[in-house]
């Protein structure tokens, strides 16, 4: 049996260690809404540092008070060296290291290298659920796998890894965090090391009963401080460099907390414009309703103005760097990919397959863009006039695979009565799915896995198939409630707007769009120009444009308009002439 904890000590501590992100990559990031919401519930440590690089020395430092002289991620054995897990158990308490299965790294599991705790690893599937958290050991370490720990080592962009890890924490630890605040327990989140960009300053956040809520602790602390804090709670011998390390001063709710942290900074969304066919190109950075910069699109310092034989076939992140790139198509079928950095064209290259330039004939059209295989890069879906569908897996301007779209091994070729109404990740698996609509109103959701249709199901509400009549059109696809799943925004010819909250092919909620409790309807002079997280709150917002040039930005909270503001540039209303058009496609939701 586990001994009762000393008076004033937490009954349970859960320490989650994520991977390789600097403080500024997570705290204040719109890609980590869940983690940032916890800053209002607990204490944020703004000057907390890792010990070194690479990963393993940091795990050893947290767990044993020393890097043990290790400078790499190889396997080691310390059969007689004391560790936190061993000391806890020798004192009558308990320890376990929970590891999410899948793509794991053994050097993230320090207990296995120490003789006093080498058998204390547990699969994360054994982590208690349904509120049974009192079954937890006194101290638990939780190690997500490489897909869910925010690491940049997988080669994916920071935005994607942070968002994925944030969603994993929300899905798997939020229930424990709520429980801990009422049951004398702690949740601790930190990172082993930074990504090399922040002097090894990493996020550290603690939530639990007795922890000051909305507080910021600016003391200079490190991984040895974490170990020293845990040791101090349970009267353990200080291991290695934890001896003399400053503890974190966690249980301070009876004292006035320091000033609250600033709210997360609003993200900037790029809005790309073109002045007529073959005209000038411009790029806006839009934060909320403010245009923070407006620049001509340039290549090697000169304005880029393709002639009228070229048109934009799509905007997508083809190289996985987090920025939207341009796909151009010529009337002769030639394709060019522009890799973008803000308004600058970093490279302009012909699209190639196996080293040869590709130029599909006019029987092929780009049906949409989406990350169908979940690699963090936009892919291109082509549709032939015959109905055939082909998926191009992209890596910058290179087509790495060209495959016919199949269902159960057979080619899928919907007839011309079916059209793609939207693209988005409706089930939250990190892969874009296809929403098809028939001329009779029927809706089918294709869950995609690369070029394979993993499932094709009718869209249903309460178990019944839905078929909106022709007065309803899909105006946009976006994650309006921030749950990591794309939703569908419908617009009626009357101007009424309705939001469908989706879970795969199932509609979990249908609500009219409202502001201040009143339904909102817009006349046809207003059209949706772009979808994006303009407010930096993790929810998709809506950029509207009027036929008179006026522009409004809506920040959304599900079907509720949290705020609506006129788009301004340098304090004045922004209203480009009608010759300028926005190049994005509101029904291709890239996340």
N, C-alpha and C positions, 0 to 999 in steps of 0.2 A: 504493500500500500504506500501511497505517497503521503508524506507528512503534511500536516497543516502548515501553511506559510506563516512566517513571523508577522506580528502585528504591523500594519502599515505597508506590507508587501503585496504586490499584485497576486491574485490567485492564479492567473495565467498570463503569459506573455507570448504573443505570436510575432516573430520577426520575419518579415518578407525581404529578401535581398534580390533586387533586380540588377540589371547589367548595363554598364558602359554608357551612362548618360550624365552629362554635366547638369548642374543645378538649373541653368537657364534654359535647357532643352525641355524641362519638365514643368518647373514651377512658373506659372504664368502662361503656359502654352495652351492654346485652344485645342490641341490634340490630346490633352489629358484632363478633360473636364471632371472626371471622378476624383482623381488625386487632388486637384486644386479645390474641389468642394470640401475636402477634408481639412483644409487649412482653417476653415471656420469652426471645425469641431475639435481641433486639437492644437498642438504646438508645432510650429515650423522652425527648424534650426537652420538659420541662414548662412552660417559659417562652419559647416560640417565638412570634413575632408577625409578622403580615402588615404591609405598609407602609401601606395605605390602602384606600379604596373608590373606585369599584367594582372589577370583576375586572381589567381590562386593565392598570392601573398596576402591579399586583402581578406579572403575568407579565413585563412589561417590566423590572421591578426585578430579578427572578430572572435574567433572560436577558441584561441589558445593564448592570446596576448603577445604573440610574436609571429613574424613571418617564417620563423624556423630556418632562416637563411635561404629560403626558396625564392628564385627569381624567374621561374617559368611555370608552365601549366602541366608539367609531367607528374606522374604518380609517385608518391613518397609514402614512407611508413615511419610512424613515431610511436613505437609500441609501449614505451615507458613514459612518454611526455604527458603531463596532465592536461585535460581539456575542460571546457565549460560543461559539456554533457556528462563527462565522468564525475566532475566535482558535484554537480547537482545530484546525481544518483548516489554518490557516497554520503551526501548529507541527508538523504532520505526523500529527495524530491525526484522529479522525473523529467526526461528530455526525449524529443523525437525530431528527426529531420525529415520533413515531408517534401517529396520531390515529384513534380508533375511528370508523368511518363511522356514518351515521345522523343523528340530531338534534344537529348540532354547532354550535359558535360560533366564528367565525373569530378573534375577539379572544382566544381561548385558545391561539392558535398564534403566538407572538411572532416566531419565526424568519422568517416570511414578510414581515415589515415591514422587514427589514434586508438591505441589498444584498449582504452577505458570506455570507448563508445562506438567501436567499429561496426556494431550490429544494430545501431539505432536508426537506420534509415527506413522510411516507410513511404509507400506510394501515396501520392496526394489523394487518390481515390478513397483512402481511408480517413481523410480529414472529416471530422464530424459535420453532419448536416442537420437540418430540421430543428435547430436550436439546441442541440445536445452538446454544446460547447464545454460544459462542465466536465466532459470526459477527456478533454485535452490534457496533455502533460503540463507540468508547471511551466516549462519553456519549450516552445516549438520554433524551429526554423522552417520556413516555407520557401522552396526554390522552384519557380516556374521554369518550364523548358525554354529552349532558345527561340521558340516562336512567340512566347508570351512574356519574356522577361525584358523587353525593350532594347535588347542588344543591337548594336550596329554591326556586329561581326558577321551577320548573315548577308550583308551587302545591300539590304533594303534601305530606303530613305528613312531618316530619323522620324519624319512625320508619321510614316506608316507604322514603324516599330513602337513608337510611343503610344499611338492610338490603340494598337492591338493590345499592348500591355495594360493600358488603362482600362480597356473593356474587360480584360481577363480579371483584373483586380476587382472591378465592380461586380462581375458575375459570381466570383468565387469567394470574396472576403467581405462583402458589404454586410452580410447577415452577422458575421462574427463581430465586425466593428460596432454595429448597433448593440449587440449583446454585451460587448466588453464595457461599454459606457455605463451600463446598469449593473454590472456584475464584477466589479473590482478587478478588471483585467485590462491589458494593454494591447494595442496594435502598433507595431513599429515598421515603418517602411524606409529602407535606405538602398543604396546602390554600391556595388563592390568598388567601382572606379569610374572615372569620367571617360569621355570619348577623346580626351587629349586636347580639348578646346577650353577648359575652364580651370586650370591649375589644380585639378583633382578635387575641386569642390563639387560635392554631390548632394542630391536631395536627402533630407532626413526629416521625417514627419512622425509624430506620435499622437495617437488618439486613445482615450480610455477614461475610466472613472478616476477623478482626481487630477486629471491633466488640464491645464489652463486652455480654454477654448479660444480660438482666434488670436493666439499669442505668437509672437516671434521672439526666439532666443538667438541673439547675435553673438554669443560666446564662441570662441574658437575651440572646436571640439573635433574628435576624429574617431575612428573605429575602436580605439582602445577605450575611449570614453563610454561607448556603448557597452563593451564588456564590463568595465568597472561599475557601471550603473546596475547591470543585472546582478553582478557579484554582491554589490552593497545591499540589494533587496533581501538576499537570502543568506547573508553572513558567510559568503564563501571566501576562501583564500584568493587574494589577487594574483592572477596569473601574469607573469612576464611584465610587459610594459603597461598593463592596466594598473599596476601598482603606482600610485601617485598621479594617475590620469584624472582629470576633472570629470566628475560625474555630471549627468545631464540635468539634474534638478527638475525632475518631471512632475512630481506630485505637488503642484503649487496652486491648485484651484482656489485655495483660501486667500491667496494674495492677489492684488490687482494685477491683471495681465498686462504685458507691454502692449504698445499700439498694434492694431491689427495690420496684417500685410496689405499692400495695395491690391486691388482687384487684378485679375489676369489682364494682360495687355490685349487689346483687340487685334485680331489678325488682319493682315492686308491681303485682299483678294485681287488678282489681276483681271482686268476687264480689257479685252482686245477689240479694237475697232478697225474698220476699213471704210474709206471714203469712196463709195461707188465701186463698180467692177474695174479692177486694174488700177485702183486709186491708192492714195497714201494710207499707211498703217500707223496706228497709235496705240499706246498701252497706258491704262490707268492703274494705279494702286488705290484700291478702295477699302477704307476702314470705317465700318459703320456707314454713315451717310456722307462721309467726307472723302473727297478725292485728294489723297495725300501727295500724289505726283501724277503728272501727265506728260508723256514723252513720245516722240516719234520712234517707231521701230527702226533700228539701224543694224547694218551689217558692215563690220570693219570701219565704223565711224560715219558711214553714209546712210541716208534714209533708204529704206528698202521699199520698192514699189514695183512688184511684179506686174507685167502687162495683163491685158484683159483675157488672154488665152489661159491664164492660171486662175484657179478658184480654190478656196479653202475647203478641203474635204472633211476636215475634222481637227479638233484640238484635244490633245491627250498627252499624258506623261509617258513618252515612249522609252525613256532611259531610266526612269525610276528615281530621279533626283528631286521630286516634289514639285517641279515646275511644269506648267502646261507647254507643250511644244506644238508646232504647226505641221499639219500634213497638207501639202499642196498637190493638186492634180491638174495636169494640162489637158487641153482638148484632144491632144493626140494620145492620151492615156498615161504619159510620163508622171512619175511621182517624185516629189522632193520633200524631205523632212528637215525642218528647222528646229534645232535644239536651242531653247530659249533660256535666258537669264534675265528676268524682268523684261525690259524693252529691247535688250540686245540679243542678236542672233549669234550664238556661240559657234554654231556650225550649220552649213547648208549642204546637204548631201542627197544624191539620188538614192531612192529606196532600192535595195538589192536583195536578191535571194541566191544563195550559193555563189556570191560574187558577181552576179549579173544583174543589171538594172531591169526592173520589172515595169510593165506598162499594160495593165489589164484593158481589154477592149471595152467599147461602150455598152456591151451587154451586161457588164458588171458595174454595180454601184456600191458605194460605201454605205452599209445599212446602219452602222453605229460603231462607237468605240467603247471599250470597257476592259477591265482587268479580269478576263474570264478564267485565268489559271491561278490567280492569287499571288503572282510573283512581284507585285508592286509596279508593274509596267502596263501601260495601256496596249491592248491588242486591237486589231482591225477586223471587223466582221463585214465580209463582202456578200452581196446577194446578186445572183444572176437573174436575168429576165425569165429564165426557165424555172426559177424558184430555188435552185441550188444555193447552198450556203457554204462559205469557206471562211475559216478562222486563221488569221495571220498572227502568230506569236512574234512580238517585236522586241528588239534590243537596240534602241536608237533607230537608226535608219536601216538596220538589217532585219530581214524576215528570217527568224531562226526556225520556224516551222510553218508550213501551209497545209492545213488539213480540212477535209470536208467535215461539216458538222453532222454528227450522227446521234441516233437514239437507239439504244440496244444493238449497236453494231451496224445499223442500216442508215443510209443517208437520209437526212431530213430536208424536205423541200416543200414548205407550205405553199399552197396555190396563191394566186394574186388577190384572193378575197381576204387574206391575212396580211397585216402590216405590223411592223414593230412599233409599239406605242411608247415604249420606254425601256431604258437600261439602268439597272441599279442593283445593289446587293440587298435583295429583299429578305433574305434569311440570315444575314449577318455572319456569313462564313468567310468573308474576305474576298469573295469572288463575285464578279458582276453577273447578274441574271438577265433574262430577256422577258419582257412583257409583250405578248402578242394580242392584237385585237382584230376580230373578224368584222366584216362589213355588216353582220347582223348584230354586233355588239358583244359577242362572246369574248371572254378574256382567258388566256392561257399563260401560265408562268412556267418558263423553262429555267430550272436550276442548272447552272453550267459548271462544268469541270474541264476547263480548256475547251476543246472542240466537241467534247462529249456532253450530251444532255443527260444529266444525272436523274432528273425527273421532269415530267411534263404534266402539269395538273391544272384543272380549271380553278380560276379564282373564286373563292367562296366566302360567304358571310353567314355565320351561324350554321354552317354545313350545307348551305344551298348555293348553287352557282349564281353569279351575278352577270347581268348583261345591260349596262346602262344604254339608254336609247341615244339616237343620233344628236339630240340636243346637248349631250354632254361630251366634252373632249378632254383629253389629258393635257393639262397645261404645263405640268412640271413633275419631275421626280427629284426627291430630296429627303434627307434625314431631318425632318422638321422637329422631332422631339428628342433628338440626340441619343437614341438607344442603339445606334450602330446598324440600324436597318433602314433601307430606303422606303419612303412612303410615297403615296400617289396623290397629287393635287389635281382635282377635277374642276372644270369650269363649265357652267351652263350658258346657253345663249342668252339667258336672262341676266347674266352677270354674277350669279350665285357661285360661291367657291366652297368646295367640300374636300376635306382631308381624310384619306384612308390611311390608317396605321396598319402596317403590314407585318406579317410573320410568315415568310415564304409566300405561299399562294393563299394564305388565310388572311382575311381582313379582320383585325382584332378590334377596331374601333372606327366609326364613321361619325365625323363631326363637321358642322358648318363652320367655316372660318369666321372668327369674331374678333372684335376689338372693343375692350371695355364692356364686354358682355353683349354687345349688339352685333348682329350679322352684318357682314361686309359684302357689298356687291359693287362691281366696277363696270362702267360702260365700255363698249368696244374700243374706245380711243386708247385704253390702257392695255398693254401687252407685256408679258413676262419676257425680260431680256436675258436674265442669267440667274442661276441658283448658286449660292456659296455661303460660307460661314463668315459673313461680312462683319458680324459683331464679335466674333471670337469667343462665343459661348458654347461651342460644340454643336450647335443646331444650325441647320441650313436656313439661310434667309433668302428673301426674294427681292430681286432688282426689277422694278417696273419702269416702263418707258411709255410716255404719252405721244400721240401723233403730233402734238405741238412741240415735242422735244423735251418736255419736263420729265424728271426722273425722281422716283421715290424708292427708298429702301425699307423693307419690312424685316424686323427681327422677330423670329417665330419661336413659340413655345408650344409645339404640337399644332393644334388648330387655332391657337390664340395668337394674335398679333401683339407681341410684348411691347413693341414700339414701332412707329412709322415716322420716317424723317425724309425731308427733301434732300436730294443729293446736291452737295455744294462743292465748289472749287474756289479756294481762297476766299471763302465767306460769301460767295455769290452763287445763286442757283446755276447748276450745270445743265445745259440744254443744247447739246450738239445739234446741228442742222440735220434734217432727215436724210441727207445724202450719206451720212455716216451710219453704219450698221454695226451692231455687236455680233461677234463671230461665234459665240458659244451657242450650244444647243441645250435648252432647258430640260429636255427629256433624256439626255445622256448624263446621268449623274455619276461623276467620277470620284465622289467622296471628298 
